[in-house]
Amino acid sequence: AEVAEVAEVAEVAAPVAFADEDDVAPAEIPDRDPELVEIFLEEAGEIVESAAASLDAWMAAPENLIEVQKLQRDLHTLKGGARMAEMPALGDLAHELENLYEGRNTNTLQARPALFGLLNRYHDRIAEMVEDIRAKGWCKGGRSLIAQIHLAREAPSEAYLALVYAAAAIKQRVGPQATSLIDAQIEELKRAM
């Protein structure tokens, strides 16, 4: 299939793949220091806004690695604050996204249209997690998003990246019985590329 066609399929399928149905509320919400949580939430709101502006600027000028460095700093700060405030799900997702941007700085990850769409979704999810913490005191985990980030770092081409996300959406629709078959086909495709 043409890269554009595959990317279009992934664009439609990816929102389903990011449903995170496997991520559930924590069994127990830790007893957190309310003052620390309040400080964290104030800082997190500023970081989410700053990261959104940096992401927009980078997408407008993909050769501008200064914006990628700003994204890394924002995510590093968010990670540290989330971990200090005992919000491990948010801290873990921020850490993985920070590592994804490191791949751009070392030229192991290329700026691509499908990647930008996914990065917008990752940042939207971080903003949702911050708002959930503000409203409920907790947020769902991000295990499936972290798995998606790992795939994005390993993806050798735009077509492969788009297929991975389309496959993730299909797996959610058909259930666990097809997961091993789809994973095997993805690995076969990866070896062929």
C-alpha angles and dihedrals in degrees: 000000000000115000091239092053093048091046089052091053090049092048090056095040101042098077088061090048090055095055090105092207088160091061113084138181114281114267088233130015109226119239099255131189102259093209091052091048091050092051091046093050092050091050092042092055090054092046093051090053093046093048091049090053092047092048091051091048092049093049089052091051110021092180090062103098092174088079091050089053090051089051090051092050092048092049092045090054092046091050093052094046093047092051093047089050089048096248099135097167092058092041092052094049092048089050093052092046090049088054091049090057089048086063089060092052091052093044093243091114122051125211104248134165094245090049092053091053090051093046090054089053092049091051091046089053092051089052089050091050091052091049091048090053089049093049103035107015092244142052135209118262125260103223095132091046090051089051089051090051090052089053092049090054091051098042110119096195145015091251093052092048091051092048093051092056093045089051091051090055092048091050090055092051098047098036136224096316091075098039099093092046093050092045090052091051092049091051090049090051091048091053091048093054 
